[in-house]
Amino acid sequence: MNDGNDKEFDLIVFGATGFTGRLVAEYLHLSGAAGARWAIAGRSLDKLAAVRDELHLPPAVALLKADAGDAASLKALVARTRCVITTVGPYQRHGEPLATACAESGTDYVDLCGEPLWMARMIDRLTPLAERSGARIVFSCGFDSIPFDLGVVYLQAEAQGRFGAPLPEVRGRVAKLKGTFSGGTFASMMETIEAVRREPGLLKLMGNPFALAGGFKGPRQPADQGADFDDWADAWTGPFVMATINTKNVHRSNALRGHPWGEGFVYSEKMLTGRPGQGDKGRRKARALARFTRLQNLLLGFGPTRALLRRFVLTQPGDGPDAAAREAGRYEVWFTGRAADGRMLRAVVKGDRDPGYGSTCKLISEAALCLVQDVGRDATPGGVWTPGSAMGLALVRRLQQRAGLSFEIAA
């Protein structure tokens, strides 16, 4: 089993010439990377050199050539580092060779994947490899699903301290969201839709909140696709686009740590469409959001619509907002739980940048640093993990100290 102490680098950013990869490299540079030794990697040394020059990276940041489709180059790459950060998606198209190389070599791995079909397949394939080698493979280290996964972890830890028991039910509610989702998120969504079109049976997996929970079948979960009044938040709610992947990761975190929140744990995730106490306006927004979501799903199931969106409308994986737009973004998510005796507890998670880029580049960077600097293999051995199960409160503390997130209990 490899502990990584003999490696040349602590981190390698794979895909550093892409839009999000550049942001990760820039963040590591400006933040000091917590003293880590790091390098950037991609298919073209010339393009990597241009990134290093444009970002004013120090000469100590090495340029490494590797191709997502070249298994030999990936094997050589991961042998040089303790952890790989990869922003090269969609992962169901480009991700398996790198994840496999890490799992085989004992190299830790973090990505931005929000593709449950690919994740389910990789969990089965990579778990025995990673358990043997000691590699910690951690999917979903961006906006999907760190604020949500860790929001529940944080709330449950507070409940244990205050009430002496976990909360059997938690509701995640997106209260504020200013900013864009990434072009990579759209590309991943398109790949997932195509996969379901080819294999309709996969639709059942997409709709199962326990699809990543290792065969565990929990209780019936809330149907979150409609417009509903949430009496805990005193506000109307509509569907939230990232709930499909976030709920699966939350339940996987519970399962991987032996169900500390109980085998009957219930989790719901939606978007608030009005302020607390706001009646008709919030209801109208909730119903409009539910109708839009149904129409969107219908249209995205139609091949010509997807082709038009790809060609004319939505951002591509290499595109994204400028610095001003990223810095103007914000998000706020409420996590409210009810104890068995009826007592309520709410945690509020806030991020200080737009979710798809400005915050995500910080989230994945700090997740990688947390793995190599804060979390030993005695606490988190080799395997395929979620952020919440692999790093938990250690990552909460790091994100509060370094990444512009706050986790607080509401008064």
N, C-alpha and C positions, 0 to 999 in steps of 0.2 A: 504494500500500500504506500502511495506516494504522499508525503506531507508537504511537498513543494518548497522546502527550505533550500534546495540546491538549484533552483531555477534562476535564469538570467533576469527575468522580469516578474513583477507582481501582477501586472495587468497588460493585456494587449487589446486594443480597440480594433475589432475587425469590421471593415466597412467604413473606414474613416473618411473616405472621399464622398460618401453620400451625405445628404443634408443633415440627417439626425446624427450620423457618425461624426461629422464635423463639430456639431454642437457638443457632443460628448467630449471630444478631444479639447475643445475650447474650454469647457468647464473644468476638466482635469487640470489644464494648464493654469487657469486663473485662480482656481481654488488651492493650488499646490498639491493636489492629489494625495493629501494627507501623508506626504513624504514617500509615496510609493514609487517604485521604478516602473515605468510604463513605456509602451511603444504603440505605433499605429500600423495597421496592416490593410492590404487591399490588393487588387489585381495589377495595378499599375504603379511602379515606383515613381514615374514622372508626376502622376497626379498626387501621389502621397507627398512628394517634395513640394508641390505647389501648395498643398494644404498646410504643411509645416511652415512655409514661408508666409502665407497669408495670415496665419494665426500667430505668427512670431513664436513658434515653439522652440525651445532650446535644442541645441544639437544633440543633447543626451537622449532626446526622444527618437528612437531608432525607427527606420522605415523598413517594413517587412513585406515581402511579396508572397501572396497566397491567393488561391482561387477557390470559390465555394464549390466548384465542381471537380476539383483536383484533390483526391483523397490523400495522395502522397504529400502534397504541399501543406495540407491542413495538419497532417500528422506531425510533420516537422515543425510547424508553427506552434502547436499547442504544447509540444515538448519543451518549449523555451519559457513557459510562463506558468504562474500559479493559477491565473484566472483569465478567461476570455470574456470580453463584452462584445456581443454581436448585435448589430442593428440591421443586418442584411435579411430582409424579408421580401415577399411572404415566406414564412418559415416552411410551410408545407411544400414550397417549390425549391427553396435554397438551403433549408436549415439542417436537414438530417446528417449530411457528411460531417459538418463541424461538430454538432452535438455528439455524434458517435465517436469522433476522434477524441473529444474531451472525456467522454465516459470510459473509453478504453485506456486512456493514458493517466487518469487520475487528476486531470485538470478541472478546476471549478469553471462553471459556465453560467452566464446570465444573459437573458434576452428580453425582447419586448413583445413576446408572442401573446396574442389574444385569439389563437386559432384552436378551439377545443378538439376538433377532429384530429388534427396533427398531434396535439399534446397527448391525447388518449393513446394513440398509436406509439408515440415515443416513450411514454411511461412504461408500457409493456416491454418494449425492446431495450430501453436503456437502463432500467432499474437493476437487472442482474449484473450488467457490465459496471455500473457506477458503484454498486455495493462491493464488488471485488476490488476495484481500483482505488476507491476512496473519493472519487469525484463527486462534488455537489452540483447537480444540474438544477438550475432554478429558472423556471419560465416566468413570464408575466411580471417583469420588473419595471414597468412604466406606469403610466396613469391607469392602465389596466394591468395589474390589479392592486398595486401597493397601497394607495390611500384607503381602499375598501377592505382589503385583506387585513391590513394593520389597524384600521379603524376598529374592526371587530375584536382583534387581539387586544388592543389597548382597553376598549370598553370592558371586555370580560375580565382582564386583569384587575381593573378598578372595582368591578363587581365582587370579585373574590376577596379583595381587601376590605371592602366596605360592608358587604352582606355575608361573606363567608361561603358563598356559593355562586356558580355561574348563572347567567341569564338564559333561560330556556328559549327565549324568542328575542330577536334583534331586528330592527328595521333600519336600513340604510336609506337616507333621503338626500338627494343632491339638491342643496338649497340655492347655490349660486354656481354658475358655469359661464365664464367669459373666455373665449378663445376657440381654437379650431382643433379638430382631430387631424391626425397626420394622414398624408397621402398613402403611407404604408398601411395604416389601419383600413383605408378603403380598399387597397389592393388585396389585403388579407381577407376582407369580407367577400370580395368577388371570387377569390379562390375557393373559399368555403362554400359559397353558393354553387359554384361549378361542381365541386365534389359531391354535394348533395344531389345535384341534378343527375350526375353519373350513377350514384348509388343512393336511391331514395330511402333506403333503410337507415342511412345515417341521420335522417331527420329526427329519429327517436333519440339518438344520443344528444343532438343539439338541444332538445327539449327537456333533458333529464338533468336536474340540478346536481345529482350525485354521480354524473358520468365520469368524473375524475377521482372519485373517492375509493378506488380500489375494490370495487364490487359491493361496497356497502350500500344498502337500500334503506334510506331514512324515511321519516314520516312525510305525508303529503305537504308540499310547500305552497305558499300563496301564488295565485295566478296574477302576475304583475303587468299584464299587457293592456289592461283597461284603464279607465278613468275612475278613481275612487277617492272618497274622503277619508283621510287618515286622522282618526281622533287623537292619536298620540302626538301628532304634529299640529293638530288643529288647522289643517290645510288640505287642499285638493292635490292629488298626485296623478301623474301620467307615466307611461313607460319610459325607461332609461335605456339608451342604446347599448351601453356596455354591460348591462345586468346579466346577459347570457353567459359571459365569461367570468364576471366577478363572482356570481353566486356559486359557480362550480369551484372556483379557487377557494372561497371561504369554506365550503363544505369539505374540500380536500385538506385544508389546513387542520380542521377539526379531526378528520379521520387519521391523518398522519401522526398526530400527537396523542392518539389513543382516545379520542372523544372527550377531552376535558370539559367541553360545554354540554356533554350529554349526547346520547344517541338519538334523542328526540328533538335536537336543536332545530329551530325554524328560523330562516333568514329570508327577508324580503328586501328588494332594492328597487326604488323608483325615483322619479324626479318631482320635486315640489313645483306646482304651477301657480302658486299664489302665496302671499304672506299669511302667517297665522291669523285666523279670524276673518280672512277675506273670503266672501261667499261666492256670489254669482260669477265674478270675474275669474276667480280661480277655477271654478267648475267649467266655465267655457273653455279656458286654456287647456284644462286636462282632457276634455272631450276632443278638442281639436288635435291635441298631441296624439291621442290614441287613434284617431281617424287617420292622421298623417302616417303614423307608424304602420298601420294596416295597409295603407295604400303603398307606402314605400316597399314593404315586403312583397306585395303583389307585383309591383313594377320590377323589382330586382329579380323576381323569378322569371321574368320575360327576357329572353336572350337579346333581342334587338335593343331593349332599353339599356342593358348592361354595356353593350357595345358603344352606344351613344355617350353614355356617361364616361366611359374610359377615354373616348376620343375628344370630347368637347367640353366637359363640364368640370369634373372633379380633379383635384390635385393629384399628381403622380408621386410615387415614393420619393423621388429626389427633390420635390418642391416643398416650400413651406413659407410661413410668414416672416417678415423682417424682424429685426431686434426690437423695434418699438412696439410692434404688435405682440410679440412674445412677452415683453415686460409689462404690457398693459393687461394681460390675462390674469384671471383669478379663478379659484374654485373653493367651495365650502360644502362639506358633506356632514350631515347629522346621523349619528348612530344612537338609536334609542332602544333600550331594553327594559323588559318588565320581569322582575323576579317572581319566584313562585308564590311569594306572599303579597304580591301586588305592588311592591315598591318599584319606582321607575328611576332610571339613570340614563343620562344622555352625554355622549362625547361628541365634540365638534372637531373635525379635521379641516384645516385650511391650507391651501397652497398659494404661493405668491407669484406664480407665472402662469402662462396659458398651459392647459393640460397636455396637449399633444406634443409640444416641443420644449418650451422653456422649463417646465417642471419635469417632464419625462427624462430629459438628458441628465438632470441632477439625480433623479430617483435611481436610474440604472447605474450611474457611476458610484453612488454611495452604497448601493446594494453590493456591488462587486468589492468595494473597499471593506465593507462590513464582513463579508465572507472571509477575506484574506487577513484582516487585521483584528477582528473582534470575536469571531465564532470559530472555536476549535472543533476538530473532528470528534472529540469526546462528546460534545453537546449535539453536533449535527454531523453524523457520519455520512459516508458515501451513499448516494441515492438520488432520486428525482423529487424535488421539493417545491413548495410554494414559498414566497417571501415570508409569509407569516409563520410557517412551520420551521423554516430554516433559520431565520434570524430574529423574528419576534420583536421583543421590546428592545433588543440591542440596536436594531435598525430604526425603531421609533426614536430612540435617543439620538442617534446619528443624524437622522433627517431633521430633527428639531435644532440641533446644534449647527448644521452645515448647509441644509438644502432648502430653507425657507418654508418648511412645513411646521404647523403647530397642531398638537394633540391636547385638548383640554376638556375637562368635565364642565358642562354648563351649570351655571348657578341654579 
